[in-house]
Amino acid sequence: MAVNLTSVMWWVTVAAYWGTAVFCVISALHLRPNAPRAANLWWLLAASMAVLGINKQGNLIGRLTTEGRLLAWTGNWYQSRVWLQGALVVLIVLLAVGVLVWLLRRLRPLSAGQMTAVVGVMALLGFALLRAVSLHAIDAFLFRPVLGVYPNWLVELGGIALVAVPALGEWKRPLPLNNNPASTAGSKE
């Protein structure tokens, strides 16, 4: 019986989302007593990773893409959908970058690890939305293997690593003191 590598990598990715959500929860619990603001950030990141894990496990983006394709067919605009897909790609990129800049400014001061994790979650959200648009050129790049490895796996697992590694790093960092004003957001690294 041959093992389907695509199926295995799908489950590895689902497990990586859920494992990273757990890492974020542990980081939040670690920081909660002395750095409540930083702990709240890790709770938010844990919730984001859980939602992305549910999306991956339930193939929600794939279902949304299929519904959009059916809508285009029934609306008789499937053949001219490229302009809409292009506009959606531009909108998604601008929205993701705008939200990222707003978050990084709003959540200051963040440690380098916390900033990396926020960037990772926003990259994953943007990536999931870009895949939903299903532009042929994007799909052709993501789902054409290079030496047996799909770029889709590298992009998605790389984004997950941008969240998981800083979450693990929070456990090793010494806890800030309660009377330190910087303790509410985490220390600069």
Buried (B, 14 or more C-beta within 10 A) or exposed (E): EEEEBEEEBBEEBBBBBBBBBBBBBBBBEBBBEBBBBBBBBBBBBBBBBBBBBBBBBEEBBBEBBEEBEEEBEEEEEEEEBEEEBEEBBEEBEEBBEEBBEEBBEEBEBBBEBBBBBBBBBBBBBBBBBBBBBBBEEBBEBBEEEEEEEBEBBEBBBEBBBBBBBBBBBBEEBEBBEEEEEBBBBBBEE
